[in-house]
Amino acid sequence: MTDSRVPLWRLSPAQRLLEGGALLNSLAFFAAMPFAPLYLSEHTGLGKPAVGAVVGAVALVAAFGGLLGGMIVDRLGAVPLLRAGLLCYVAVYGLLASVRDAAAIVVLFLLLGGARLMVEPGAKKLLSHAADDEGRMFRVRYMTLCAGAIGGPAIGGALYHVGPVAFFAVPAFFYASYLLLVLVRNRDLVALQPPRIKGAESSARESVTVTLRDRRLLAVVTGGIVVFFVFSQLESMIPLYMKGQYGDRTEGYFAVLFITNAVLALALQLPIDRVSGLLGRTTMIVLGAANFTIAFACFWASPSGLLWLYVGIAFWTIGEGILLPMPDMAVHEMASDEHKGAYFGLSEVRQLGFFLGPFAGGFLLDAGTTPYFLVMGTFIFACVPLLMRRSAPAPEPIHPVPAG
């Protein structure tokens, strides 16, 4: 079997525009959010649990507000809401650069979740309109996230100790650049959206009903929660596990591990896309889960040699590169044009995995390394039947769509 698809790096002008915006978004996010716990702790006087609650709430606001944001995208259009969300980002980061009151800082961080629920569904809907039938552009989007994860923390880390003005000016600049790009290329972005058929628009109630009735979507979202639940262990529990093994050397070892993960994730996505065209979807889902399991086994074996950590991160990155883009690719395939915003909005609920993963992982790791690695290494396979549901029949529409 040969793969005759267009190479992943050959992008159309519209795709380059959207991926360029995604890269600016990623750089802005990773320049600020990894340092959010440190900033909140130093400038608000909040304790560790409260800091964790604020940082976690940013993701939860976006996760549970995503459906609302997606419905607004379907009603008003992706481009207007994208502009509003980017303007909100610029304003919030600009205020963070100048505000010093603890309560105001907390509120501003929570508003970042609100900006996210305006930007993400609209950006993904536009990318879906520009993508091929398989939604492979979401693999390119994943690569932009990896690039942001490499460059963003380096920029933010260099400016964090300079002061809040310089530190928060960085994401504000990136989001302002993204907004300028959207304004300059407004006509090209609007052209990506299919023309609206008079009388065919769904009511808010119908949009919610159709979205929540689609069992394929609910299965994929649940599968995404499982993947994020397991994926979140790398930045939460794995460093704590390493701390018990390597003590004061952990920070240095983990920094190298994290950078290796980001670089490999960027480098491996093109080969993964090539292989996926040869092996098929089901095989790739199982392969992705198996790589996570092997990675956990390698981490478990690391007390016998430091090399096992870096062997493990290679398997981890392959599993991550296969599975993380799949929920968005699935939503792209199953969502009709009039409900893409709502579908992508609801899919943000999978961010809940980033909240539940560290919470459950902490209890498991307290119980011992054996239960922790056994549960995590096997639980990832729960995503396999869920992500495979994307090919099930779609639900029947509630009302027939009038002819154009």
Residue pairs with C-beta under 8 A, 6 or more apart in sequence:
1 278
2 278
3 274
3 277
3 278
5 132
5 134
5 136
5 277
6 132
8 136
8 139
8 140
8 269
8 270
8 273
9 270
11 19
11 137
11 140
12 130
13 188
14 130
14 188
14 189
14 191
14 192
15 127
15 130
15 131
15 137
15 140
17 181
17 185
17 188
17 189
18 123
18 126
18 127
18 130
18 137
19 127
19 137
19 140
19 141
19 144
20 181
21 123
21 178
21 181
21 182
22 123
22 127
22 141
22 144
22 145
23 144
23 147
23 148
24 174
24 175
24 177
24 178
24 181
25 119
25 123
25 148
25 174
25 175
25 178
26 144
26 145
26 147
26 148
26 149
26 152
27 147
27 148
27 151
27 152
27 155
27 174
28 89
28 93
28 148
28 152
28 170
28 171
28 174
28 175
28 178
29 148
29 152
29 171
30 148
30 149
30 151
30 152
30 153
30 156
31 152
31 153
31 155
31 156
31 170
31 171
31 174
32 93
32 152
32 156
32 167
32 168
32 170
32 171
33 55
33 58
34 152
34 153
34 156
35 156
35 157
35 160
35 167
36 54
36 55
36 58
36 109
37 51
37 52
37 55
38 160
39 160
39 164
39 167
40 46
40 51
40 54
40 55
40 105
40 106
40 109
41 48
41 51
43 100
43 102
43 105
43 164
44 51
44 102
44 105
44 106
45 102
46 54
46 102
46 106
54 106
54 109
54 110
55 109
56 354
56 355
57 110
57 113
58 109
58 110
58 112
58 113
58 116
59 113
59 351
59 354
59 355
60 113
60 351
60 352
60 355
61 110
61 113
61 114
61 116
61 117
62 113
62 114
62 116
62 117
62 120
62 348
62 351
63 348
63 349
63 350
63 351
63 352
63 355
64 349
65 113
65 114
65 117
66 117
66 120
66 121
66 344
66 345
66 346
66 347
66 348
66 349
67 208
67 211
67 342
67 345
67 346
67 348
67 349
68 117
68 345
69 81
69 117
69 118
69 120
69 121
69 122
69 341
69 345
70 121
70 125
70 211
70 340
70 341
70 342
70 343
70 344
70 345
70 346
71 204
71 207
71 208
71 341
71 342
71 345
72 81
72 118
72 341
73 81
73 121
73 122
73 125
73 340
73 341
73 342
73 344
73 345
74 202
74 207
74 338
74 339
74 340
74 341
74 342
75 201
75 204
77 190
77 193
78 121
78 122
78 123
78 125
78 126
78 189
78 193
78 341
79 122
79 126
79 182
79 186
79 189
79 190
79 193
81 118
81 119
81 121
81 122
82 118
82 119
82 122
82 123
82 126
82 182
82 189
83 179
83 182
83 183
84 118
85 115
85 116
85 117
85 118
85 119
85 122
86 115
86 119
86 175
86 176
86 178
86 179
86 182
87 179
88 111
88 114
88 115
88 118
89 112
89 115
89 119
89 171
89 172
89 175
90 172
90 175
90 176
90 179
92 108
92 111
92 112
92 115
93 168
93 169
93 171
93 172
93 175
94 168
94 172
95 104
95 108
96 105
96 108
96 109
96 164
96 168
97 164
97 165
97 167
97 168
97 169
97 172
98 164
98 165
99 105
99 108
117 345
117 348
120 344
120 345
120 348
121 341
121 342
121 344
121 345
121 348
122 341
124 328
124 331
124 340
124 344
125 193
125 340
125 341
125 344
126 189
126 192
126 193
127 137
127 138
127 141
128 135
128 331
128 332
128 335
128 340
128 344
129 192
129 193
129 194
129 337
129 340
130 137
130 192
131 137
131 138
131 332
133 333
134 329
134 333
135 328
135 329
135 330
135 332
135 333
136 273
136 329
138 325
138 328
138 329
138 332
139 269
139 272
139 273
139 325
139 329
140 269
141 325
141 328
142 265
142 269
142 321
142 324
142 325
143 265
143 266
143 269
146 262
146 265
146 266
146 269
147 266
149 262
149 265
150 259
150 262
150 263
150 266
155 170
156 167
156 170
159 166
159 167
159 170
160 167
182 189
194 337
197 401
197 402
197 404
198 402
199 402
200 338
200 401
200 402
200 404
201 338
202 210
202 338
202 339
206 398
206 399
207 338
207 339
207 342
208 342
209 398
210 339
210 342
210 395
210 397
210 398
211 217
211 339
211 342
211 343
211 346
212 218
212 346
213 395
214 334
214 343
214 394
214 395
215 389
215 392
215 395
216 330
216 334
216 389
216 390
216 391
216 392
216 394
217 331
217 334
217 335
217 343
217 346
217 347
219 385
219 386
219 387
219 389
219 390
219 392
220 327
220 330
220 331
220 334
220 347
220 386
220 387
220 389
220 390
221 327
221 346
221 347
221 349
221 350
222 386
223 326
223 327
223 382
223 383
223 386
223 387
223 389
224 327
224 347
224 349
224 350
224 353
224 383
225 349
225 350
225 352
225 353
225 356
226 353
226 379
226 380
226 382
226 383
226 386
227 323
227 324
227 326
227 327
227 350
227 353
227 380
227 383
228 350
228 351
228 352
228 353
228 354
228 357
229 353
229 356
229 357
229 360
229 379
230 292
230 353
230 357
230 376
230 379
230 380
231 320
231 324
231 353
231 357
232 353
232 354
232 357
232 358
232 361
233 357
233 358
233 361
233 376
234 258
234 261
234 316
235 258
236 357
236 358
236 361
236 362
237 358
237 361
237 362
237 364
237 365
237 372
238 254
238 299
239 250
239 254
240 362
240 365
241 299
241 365
241 369
241 372
242 250
242 253
242 254
242 302
242 309
243 250
245 302
245 303
246 253
253 306
253 309
257 309
257 310
257 313
260 310
260 313
260 317
261 313
261 316
261 317
261 320
264 313
264 314
264 317
265 317
265 320
265 321
268 317
268 318
268 321
269 321
272 318
272 321
272 322
275 284
276 284
276 322
279 287
281 388
281 391
282 388
284 322
285 322
285 323
285 326
285 383
285 384
285 387
285 388
286 384
287 322
288 318
288 319
288 321
288 322
288 323
288 326
289 319
289 323
289 380
289 381
289 383
289 384
290 319
291 315
291 316
291 318
291 319
291 322
292 315
292 316
292 319
292 320
292 323
292 377
292 380
293 377
293 378
293 380
293 381
294 312
294 315
295 312
295 313
295 315
295 316
295 319
296 312
296 373
296 376
296 377
297 312
297 373
297 377
298 308
298 309
298 311
298 312
298 315
299 308
299 309
299 312
299 373
300 369
300 373
301 308
302 308
302 309
302 312
319 380
323 383
323 387
326 387
327 347
327 350
327 387
328 344
328 347
330 387
330 390
331 340
331 343
331 344
331 347
333 390
334 343
334 390
334 394
335 342
335 343
335 344
361 372
361 376
364 371
364 372
364 375
364 376
365 372
